[in-house]
């Protein structure tokens, strides 16, 4: 929300960070899909249908954020 309210343009990511984070995107997708499959195996009835999209979405975002953080730290290590 603060990004939308500020007048400054958003800081562009470095090409290497974008390359590393998109190259490892399959991990985030796999975590999201895997969590949905696991929930469908553990729970029965309506619960998996209600919980799986939420858990898969949250897990995808968290793993994607971890991938970007790792890519940024790798890029900052190379700059030193």
PLY file of the C-alpha trace (Angstrom):
ply
format ascii 1.0
element vertex 80
property float x
property float y
property float z
element edge 79
property int vertex1
property int vertex2
end_header
0.00 0.00 0.00
2.83 2.39 0.85
4.40 1.76 -2.55
1.26 3.02 -4.25
1.13 6.11 -2.06
4.74 7.14 -2.58
5.70 9.31 -5.53
9.08 7.65 -6.02
9.35 5.09 -8.80
9.81 1.50 -7.59
13.38 0.23 -7.48
14.03 -2.17 -10.35
15.54 -5.53 -9.49
18.87 -6.50 -10.94
18.80 -8.85 -13.88
20.70 -11.56 -11.99
18.20 -11.52 -9.11
15.28 -11.84 -11.52
17.03 -14.62 -13.41
17.77 -16.64 -10.27
14.33 -16.16 -8.75
12.46 -17.09 -11.91
14.75 -20.03 -12.64
13.86 -21.53 -9.26
10.15 -20.71 -9.47
9.34 -24.39 -9.92
10.14 -24.86 -6.22
7.41 -22.42 -5.18
4.92 -23.95 -7.60
5.81 -27.45 -6.38
5.37 -26.40 -2.76
1.94 -24.94 -3.48
0.73 -27.93 -5.48
2.28 -30.37 -3.03
0.54 -28.74 -0.08
-2.82 -28.96 -1.87
-2.25 -32.66 -2.63
-1.17 -33.35 0.94
-4.25 -31.63 2.33
-6.48 -33.65 0.02
-4.91 -36.86 1.31
-5.07 -35.91 5.00
-8.51 -34.30 5.15
-11.86 -35.48 3.86
-15.08 -33.80 2.89
-15.32 -30.08 2.24
-12.26 -29.08 4.30
-9.63 -29.69 1.58
-11.68 -27.67 -0.91
-11.73 -24.73 1.51
-8.19 -24.95 2.88
-6.14 -26.07 -0.13
-6.34 -22.83 -2.17
-5.46 -20.71 0.87
-2.58 -22.91 2.05
-1.23 -23.37 -1.47
-1.32 -19.62 -2.13
0.35 -18.71 1.15
3.02 -21.37 0.75
3.70 -20.28 -2.83
4.22 -16.67 -1.75
6.48 -17.64 1.17
8.69 -19.92 -0.93
8.86 -17.30 -3.70
9.93 -14.69 -1.14
12.61 -17.07 0.14
13.87 -17.61 -3.41
14.10 -13.85 -4.01
15.90 -13.35 -0.69
18.44 -16.04 -1.55
18.94 -14.55 -5.01
19.49 -11.09 -3.51
21.98 -12.42 -0.98
23.85 -14.29 -3.72
23.95 -11.11 -5.80
25.16 -8.98 -2.89
27.87 -11.56 -2.11
29.10 -11.34 -5.71
29.23 -7.53 -5.54
31.59 -7.59 -2.52
0 1
1 2
2 3
3 4
4 5
5 6
6 7
7 8
8 9
9 10
10 11
11 12
12 13
13 14
14 15
15 16
16 17
17 18
18 19
19 20
20 21
21 22
22 23
23 24
24 25
25 26
26 27
27 28
28 29
29 30
30 31
31 32
32 33
33 34
34 35
35 36
36 37
37 38
38 39
39 40
40 41
41 42
42 43
43 44
44 45
45 46
46 47
47 48
48 49
49 50
50 51
51 52
52 53
53 54
54 55
55 56
56 57
57 58
58 59
59 60
60 61
61 62
62 63
63 64
64 65
65 66
66 67
67 68
68 69
69 70
70 71
71 72
72 73
73 74
74 75
75 76
76 77
77 78
78 79
